[in-house]
Amino acid sequence: MARLATDTGARKVLVVDDDADWREFLRLSLEDLGYETTEAADGQEALEALKRGGRYRVMLLDLNMPGMSGLEVVERLPRGPQPRIVFLTSAAAQDVGSALLSGPHYYLPKGASRDQLSLLLQSLGE
């Protein structure tokens, strides 16, 4: 499988979700699309990856996780360049409105297809 170059982290995505099966699906889909991925099982792992200097263009972030929610992760992001946030949730779009209003964030429903993921990333200019 051919992979695209990852110069300056332009093709790096941080996948944050407590559902291991969904994380694996996203990782495999992203790798097939030429992205380099890092996985985190919860908000604390995500923040640690970012604090270690991980430069991600996009963070796919579960909105409803035990412990620290996706919104709490966004509130605690370290200073510096921020990844584009795509909230992942099984809730309906109208139920994530307040999260989307908290900043320039995007939404991908859990269960989305690889093609839907690809279209979203293309719309972000990735």
TIRO-2110 file (N, C-alpha, C; in Angstrom, 1 decimal):
// TIRO-2110
0.8, -1.2, 0.0, N, 1, A
0.0, 0.0, 0.0, CA, 1, A
0.9, 1.2, 0.0, C, 1, A
0.7, 2.1, -0.9, N, 2, A
1.5, 3.3, -1.0, CA, 2, A
1.0, 4.3, 0.0, C, 2, A
2.0, 5.1, 0.6, N, 3, A
1.6, 6.1, 1.6, CA, 3, A
2.2, 7.4, 1.1, C, 3, A
1.5, 8.5, 1.4, N, 4, A
1.9, 9.8, 1.0, CA, 4, A
2.9, 10.3, 2.0, C, 4, A
3.7, 11.2, 1.5, N, 5, A
4.7, 11.9, 2.4, CA, 5, A
4.1, 12.6, 3.5, C, 5, A
4.7, 12.6, 4.7, N, 6, A
4.2, 13.3, 5.8, CA, 6, A
5.0, 14.5, 6.2, C, 6, A
5.3, 15.3, 5.3, N, 7, A
6.2, 16.5, 5.5, CA, 7, A
5.5, 17.5, 6.5, C, 7, A
6.2, 17.9, 7.5, N, 8, A
5.8, 18.8, 8.5, CA, 8, A
4.5, 18.4, 9.2, C, 8, A
4.2, 17.1, 9.3, N, 9, A
3.0, 16.7, 10.0, CA, 9, A
1.7, 17.0, 9.3, C, 9, A
1.7, 17.4, 8.0, N, 10, A
0.5, 17.7, 7.3, CA, 10, A
-0.5, 16.6, 7.2, C, 10, A
0.0, 15.4, 7.2, N, 11, A
-0.9, 14.2, 7.1, CA, 11, A
-1.0, 13.4, 8.4, C, 11, A
-0.8, 14.0, 9.5, N, 12, A
-0.9, 13.3, 10.8, CA, 12, A
-2.3, 13.6, 11.5, C, 12, A
-2.9, 12.5, 12.0, N, 13, A
-4.2, 12.6, 12.6, CA, 13, A
-4.1, 11.9, 14.0, C, 13, A
-4.6, 12.6, 15.0, N, 14, A
-4.7, 12.0, 16.3, CA, 14, A
-6.2, 11.5, 16.5, C, 14, A
-6.3, 10.2, 16.7, N, 15, A
-7.6, 9.5, 16.9, CA, 15, A
-7.9, 9.3, 18.4, C, 15, A
-8.9, 9.9, 18.9, N, 16, A
-9.2, 9.8, 20.4, CA, 16, A
-10.6, 9.2, 20.6, C, 16, A
-10.6, 8.0, 21.1, N, 17, A
-11.9, 7.4, 21.3, CA, 17, A
-11.8, 6.2, 22.3, C, 17, A
-12.7, 6.0, 23.2, N, 18, A
-12.6, 5.0, 24.2, CA, 18, A
-13.1, 3.6, 23.6, C, 18, A
-13.7, 3.6, 22.4, N, 19, A
-14.1, 2.4, 21.7, CA, 19, A
-12.9, 1.9, 20.8, C, 19, A
-12.3, 0.8, 21.3, N, 20, A
-11.1, 0.3, 20.6, CA, 20, A
-11.4, -0.1, 19.1, C, 20, A
-12.6, -0.7, 18.9, N, 21, A
-13.0, -1.2, 17.6, CA, 21, A
-13.1, 0.0, 16.6, C, 21, A
-13.8, 1.1, 17.1, N, 22, A
-14.0, 2.3, 16.2, CA, 22, A
-12.6, 2.9, 16.0, C, 22, A
-11.7, 3.0, 17.0, N, 23, A
-10.4, 3.6, 16.8, CA, 23, A
-9.6, 2.8, 15.7, C, 23, A
-9.7, 1.5, 15.8, N, 24, A
-9.0, 0.6, 14.8, CA, 24, A
-9.6, 0.9, 13.4, C, 24, A
-10.9, 0.9, 13.3, N, 25, A
-11.5, 1.2, 12.0, CA, 25, A
-11.0, 2.6, 11.4, C, 25, A
-11.0, 3.6, 12.3, N, 26, A
-10.5, 4.9, 11.8, CA, 26, A
-9.1, 4.9, 11.5, C, 26, A
-8.2, 4.2, 12.3, N, 27, A
-6.8, 4.1, 12.0, CA, 27, A
-6.5, 3.4, 10.6, C, 27, A
-7.2, 2.3, 10.4, N, 28, A
-7.0, 1.6, 9.2, CA, 28, A
-7.5, 2.4, 8.0, C, 28, A
-8.6, 3.0, 8.1, N, 29, A
-9.2, 3.9, 7.1, CA, 29, A
-8.2, 5.0, 6.7, C, 29, A
-7.7, 5.7, 7.8, N, 30, A
-6.8, 6.8, 7.6, CA, 30, A
-5.5, 6.4, 6.9, C, 30, A
-5.0, 5.2, 7.4, N, 31, A
-3.8, 4.7, 6.8, CA, 31, A
-4.0, 4.4, 5.3, C, 31, A
-5.1, 3.8, 5.0, N, 32, A
-5.5, 3.5, 3.6, CA, 32, A
-5.5, 4.8, 2.7, C, 32, A
-5.9, 5.9, 3.4, N, 33, A
-6.0, 7.2, 2.7, CA, 33, A
-4.7, 8.0, 2.7, C, 33, A
-3.7, 7.4, 3.3, N, 34, A
-2.4, 8.0, 3.3, CA, 34, A
-2.0, 8.8, 4.5, C, 34, A
-2.7, 8.7, 5.6, N, 35, A
-2.5, 9.5, 6.8, CA, 35, A
-1.7, 8.7, 7.8, C, 35, A
-0.9, 9.4, 8.5, N, 36, A
-0.2, 8.8, 9.7, CA, 36, A
-1.0, 9.0, 10.9, C, 36, A
-1.3, 8.0, 11.7, N, 37, A
-2.2, 8.2, 12.8, CA, 37, A
-1.5, 7.8, 14.1, C, 37, A
-2.0, 8.4, 15.2, N, 38, A
-1.7, 8.1, 16.6, CA, 38, A
-3.0, 7.9, 17.2, C, 38, A
-3.1, 6.9, 18.1, N, 39, A
-4.3, 6.6, 18.8, CA, 39, A
-4.2, 6.9, 20.3, C, 39, A
-5.3, 7.4, 20.8, N, 40, A
-5.4, 7.6, 22.3, CA, 40, A
-6.8, 7.1, 22.7, C, 40, A
-6.8, 6.4, 23.8, N, 41, A
-8.0, 5.7, 24.3, CA, 41, A
-8.9, 6.6, 25.2, C, 41, A
-8.3, 7.8, 25.6, N, 42, A
-9.0, 8.7, 26.4, CA, 42, A
-8.5, 10.1, 26.3, C, 42, A
-9.1, 11.1, 26.9, N, 43, A
-8.7, 12.5, 26.8, CA, 43, A
-7.3, 12.7, 27.4, C, 43, A
-7.0, 12.0, 28.5, N, 44, A
-5.6, 12.2, 29.1, CA, 44, A
-4.5, 11.8, 28.2, C, 44, A
-4.7, 10.6, 27.5, N, 45, A
-3.7, 10.2, 26.6, CA, 45, A
-3.6, 11.1, 25.4, C, 45, A
-4.7, 11.7, 25.0, N, 46, A
-4.6, 12.7, 23.9, CA, 46, A
-3.8, 13.9, 24.3, C, 46, A
-4.1, 14.4, 25.5, N, 47, A
-3.4, 15.6, 25.9, CA, 47, A
-1.9, 15.3, 26.1, C, 47, A
-1.5, 14.1, 26.6, N, 48, A
-0.1, 13.8, 26.7, CA, 48, A
0.5, 13.7, 25.3, C, 48, A
-0.1, 13.1, 24.3, N, 49, A
0.4, 13.1, 23.0, CA, 49, A
0.7, 14.5, 22.5, C, 49, A
-0.2, 15.4, 22.7, N, 50, A
0.0, 16.8, 22.3, CA, 50, A
1.1, 17.5, 23.0, C, 50, A
1.2, 17.2, 24.3, N, 51, A
2.2, 17.9, 25.2, CA, 51, A
3.6, 17.3, 24.8, C, 51, A
3.7, 16.1, 24.3, N, 52, A
5.0, 15.5, 23.9, CA, 52, A
5.5, 16.2, 22.6, C, 52, A
4.7, 17.1, 22.1, N, 53, A
5.1, 17.8, 20.9, CA, 53, A
4.6, 17.2, 19.6, C, 53, A
3.6, 16.3, 19.7, N, 54, A
2.9, 15.8, 18.5, CA, 54, A
2.2, 16.9, 17.8, C, 54, A
2.6, 17.0, 16.5, N, 55, A
2.0, 18.0, 15.6, CA, 55, A
0.9, 17.3, 14.7, C, 55, A
-0.3, 17.6, 15.0, N, 56, A
-1.4, 16.9, 14.2, CA, 56, A
-2.2, 18.0, 13.5, C, 56, A
-2.5, 17.8, 12.3, N, 57, A
-3.4, 18.7, 11.6, CA, 57, A
-4.8, 18.5, 12.0, C, 57, A
-5.2, 17.3, 12.3, N, 58, A
-6.6, 17.0, 12.6, CA, 58, A
-6.6, 16.1, 13.9, C, 58, A
-7.6, 16.3, 14.7, N, 59, A
-7.8, 15.4, 15.9, CA, 59, A
-9.3, 14.9, 15.7, C, 59, A
-9.5, 13.6, 15.6, N, 60, A
-10.8, 13.0, 15.6, CA, 60, A
-11.0, 12.7, 17.1, C, 60, A
-12.0, 13.3, 17.7, N, 61, A
-12.2, 13.3, 19.1, CA, 61, A
-13.6, 12.9, 19.5, C, 61, A
-13.7, 11.8, 20.3, N, 62, A
-14.9, 11.3, 20.8, CA, 62, A
-15.5, 12.4, 21.7, C, 62, A
-16.7, 12.8, 21.5, N, 63, A
-17.4, 13.8, 22.3, CA, 63, A
-17.7, 13.3, 23.7, C, 63, A
-18.2, 12.0, 23.8, N, 64, A
-18.7, 11.5, 25.1, CA, 64, A
-17.8, 10.3, 25.5, C, 64, A
-16.8, 10.6, 26.3, N, 65, A
-15.9, 9.6, 26.8, CA, 65, A
-16.0, 9.6, 28.3, C, 65, A
-15.8, 8.4, 29.0, N, 66, A
-15.8, 8.4, 30.4, CA, 66, A
-14.5, 9.2, 30.9, C, 66, A
-14.6, 9.8, 32.1, N, 67, A
-13.5, 10.5, 32.6, CA, 67, A
-13.5, 12.0, 32.1, C, 67, A
-12.9, 12.2, 31.0, N, 68, A
-12.8, 13.5, 30.4, CA, 68, A
-13.5, 13.5, 29.0, C, 68, A
-14.5, 14.4, 28.9, N, 69, A
-15.2, 14.5, 27.7, CA, 69, A
-14.4, 15.2, 26.6, C, 69, A
-14.9, 15.1, 25.3, N, 70, A
-14.2, 15.7, 24.2, CA, 70, A
-14.1, 17.2, 24.4, C, 70, A
-15.2, 17.8, 25.0, N, 71, A
-15.2, 19.3, 25.2, CA, 71, A
-14.2, 19.7, 26.3, C, 71, A
-14.0, 18.8, 27.3, N, 72, A
-13.0, 19.1, 28.3, CA, 72, A
-11.6, 19.0, 27.7, C, 72, A
-11.4, 18.0, 26.8, N, 73, A
-10.1, 17.9, 26.1, CA, 73, A
-9.8, 19.2, 25.4, C, 73, A
-10.8, 19.7, 24.6, N, 74, A
-10.6, 21.0, 23.9, CA, 74, A
-10.2, 22.1, 24.8, C, 74, A
-10.9, 22.2, 26.0, N, 75, A
-10.6, 23.3, 26.9, CA, 75, A
-9.2, 23.2, 27.5, C, 75, A
-8.6, 22.0, 27.5, N, 76, A
-7.3, 21.8, 28.1, CA, 76, A
-6.2, 21.7, 27.1, C, 76, A
-6.5, 21.9, 25.8, N, 77, A
-5.4, 21.8, 24.8, CA, 77, A
-4.2, 22.7, 25.2, C, 77, A
-3.0, 22.2, 25.0, N, 78, A
-1.8, 23.0, 25.2, CA, 78, A
-1.8, 24.2, 24.3, C, 78, A
-1.1, 25.2, 24.7, N, 79, A
-0.9, 26.4, 23.8, CA, 79, A
-0.1, 26.0, 22.6, C, 79, A
-0.2, 26.8, 21.6, N, 80, A
0.5, 26.6, 20.4, CA, 80, A
-0.4, 26.2, 19.2, C, 80, A
0.2, 25.7, 18.2, N, 81, A
-0.7, 25.3, 17.0, CA, 81, A
-1.7, 24.3, 17.4, C, 81, A
-2.9, 24.5, 17.0, N, 82, A
-4.0, 23.5, 17.4, CA, 82, A
-4.4, 22.7, 16.2, C, 82, A
-4.7, 21.4, 16.4, N, 83, A
-5.3, 20.7, 15.3, CA, 83, A
-6.7, 21.1, 15.0, C, 83, A
-7.2, 20.8, 13.9, N, 84, A
-8.6, 20.9, 13.6, CA, 84, A
-9.3, 19.8, 14.4, C, 84, A
-10.4, 20.2, 15.0, N, 85, A
-11.1, 19.2, 15.9, CA, 85, A
-12.4, 18.7, 15.1, C, 85, A
-12.4, 17.4, 15.0, N, 86, A
-13.6, 16.7, 14.4, CA, 86, A
-14.2, 15.9, 15.6, C, 86, A
-15.4, 16.3, 16.0, N, 87, A
-16.0, 15.5, 17.1, CA, 87, A
-16.6, 14.2, 16.5, C, 87, A
-16.4, 13.1, 17.2, N, 88, A
-17.0, 11.9, 16.9, CA, 88, A
-18.1, 11.6, 17.9, C, 88, A
-19.3, 11.2, 17.5, N, 89, A
-20.3, 10.9, 18.4, CA, 89, A
-21.4, 10.1, 17.7, C, 89, A
-22.1, 9.3, 18.6, N, 90, A
-23.3, 8.6, 18.0, CA, 90, A
-24.6, 9.4, 18.2, C, 90, A
-24.5, 10.6, 18.8, N, 91, A
-25.6, 11.5, 19.0, CA, 91, A
-26.0, 12.1, 17.6, C, 91, A
-27.2, 12.6, 17.5, N, 92, A
-27.6, 13.2, 16.3, CA, 92, A
-27.0, 14.6, 16.2, C, 92, A
-26.8, 15.1, 15.0, N, 93, A
-26.2, 16.4, 14.7, CA, 93, A
-26.8, 17.5, 15.6, C, 93, A
-28.1, 17.6, 15.7, N, 94, A
-28.7, 18.6, 16.5, CA, 94, A
-28.3, 18.6, 18.0, C, 94, A
-27.9, 17.4, 18.5, N, 95, A
-27.6, 17.2, 19.9, CA, 95, A
-26.1, 17.6, 20.2, C, 95, A
-25.3, 17.9, 19.1, N, 96, A
-23.9, 18.3, 19.3, CA, 96, A
-23.7, 19.7, 19.0, C, 96, A
-24.8, 20.4, 18.8, N, 97, A
-24.8, 21.8, 18.4, CA, 97, A
-23.9, 22.7, 19.3, C, 97, A
-24.1, 22.5, 20.7, N, 98, A
-23.3, 23.4, 21.6, CA, 98, A
-21.8, 23.1, 21.5, C, 98, A
-21.4, 21.8, 21.2, N, 99, A
-20.0, 21.5, 21.1, CA, 99, A
-19.5, 22.1, 19.8, C, 99, A
-20.2, 22.1, 18.7, N, 100, A
-19.8, 22.7, 17.5, CA, 100, A
-19.7, 24.2, 17.6, C, 100, A
-20.5, 24.8, 18.5, N, 101, A
-20.4, 26.3, 18.6, CA, 101, A
-19.3, 26.7, 19.5, C, 101, A
-18.6, 25.8, 20.2, N, 102, A
-17.5, 26.1, 21.1, CA, 102, A
-16.2, 26.5, 20.3, C, 102, A
-16.2, 26.4, 19.1, N, 103, A
-15.1, 26.8, 18.2, CA, 103, A
-15.3, 26.3, 16.8, C, 103, A
-14.2, 26.5, 16.0, N, 104, A
-14.4, 26.0, 14.6, CA, 104, A
-14.2, 24.5, 14.5, C, 104, A
-15.2, 23.8, 15.0, N, 105, A
-15.1, 22.3, 15.1, CA, 105, A
-16.0, 21.7, 14.0, C, 105, A
-15.8, 20.4, 13.8, N, 106, A
-16.5, 19.7, 12.8, CA, 106, A
-17.1, 18.4, 13.5, C, 106, A
-17.9, 17.7, 12.7, N, 107, A
-18.7, 16.6, 13.3, CA, 107, A
-18.6, 15.4, 12.3, C, 107, A
-18.4, 14.2, 12.8, N, 108, A
-18.5, 13.0, 12.0, CA, 108, A
-19.2, 12.0, 12.9, C, 108, A
-20.4, 11.5, 12.4, N, 109, A
-21.1, 10.5, 13.2, CA, 109, A
-20.4, 9.2, 13.3, C, 109, A
-20.5, 8.5, 14.5, N, 110, A
-19.9, 7.2, 14.6, CA, 110, A
-20.6, 6.3, 13.7, C, 110, A
-19.9, 5.4, 13.1, N, 111, A
-20.5, 4.5, 12.1, CA, 111, A
-20.3, 5.0, 10.7, C, 111, A
-19.7, 6.2, 10.5, N, 112, A
-19.5, 6.8, 9.2, CA, 112, A
-18.6, 5.8, 8.4, C, 112, A
-18.7, 5.9, 7.1, N, 113, A
-18.0, 5.1, 6.2, CA, 113, A
-16.6, 5.7, 6.0, C, 113, A
-15.7, 4.9, 5.4, N, 114, A
-14.4, 5.4, 5.0, CA, 114, A
-14.5, 6.5, 4.0, C, 114, A
-15.5, 6.4, 3.1, N, 115, A
-15.7, 7.4, 2.1, CA, 115, A
-16.2, 8.7, 2.7, C, 115, A
-17.1, 8.6, 3.7, N, 116, A
-17.5, 9.8, 4.5, CA, 116, A
-16.3, 10.5, 5.2, C, 116, A
-15.5, 9.7, 5.8, N, 117, A
-14.3, 10.2, 6.4, CA, 117, A
-13.4, 10.9, 5.4, C, 117, A
-13.2, 10.3, 4.3, N, 118, A
-12.4, 10.9, 3.2, CA, 118, A
-12.9, 12.2, 2.8, C, 118, A
-14.3, 12.3, 2.5, N, 119, A
-14.9, 13.5, 2.1, CA, 119, A
-14.7, 14.6, 3.2, C, 119, A
-14.9, 14.3, 4.4, N, 120, A
-14.7, 15.3, 5.5, CA, 120, A
-13.3, 15.8, 5.5, C, 120, A
-12.3, 15.0, 5.4, N, 121, A
-10.9, 15.4, 5.4, CA, 121, A
-10.6, 16.3, 4.2, C, 121, A
-11.2, 15.9, 3.0, N, 122, A
-11.0, 16.7, 1.8, CA, 122, A
-11.7, 18.1, 2.0, C, 122, A
-12.8, 18.2, 2.7, N, 123, A
-13.5, 19.4, 2.9, CA, 123, A
-12.7, 20.3, 3.8, C, 123, A
-11.8, 19.7, 4.7, N, 124, A
-11.0, 20.5, 5.6, CA, 124, A
-9.7, 20.9, 4.9, C, 124, A
-9.5, 20.5, 3.6, N, 125, A
-8.3, 20.8, 2.9, CA, 125, A
-7.2, 19.9, 3.2, C, 125, A
-7.5, 18.8, 3.8, N, 126, A
-6.4, 17.8, 4.2, CA, 126, A
-6.2, 16.8, 3.1, C, 126, A
END
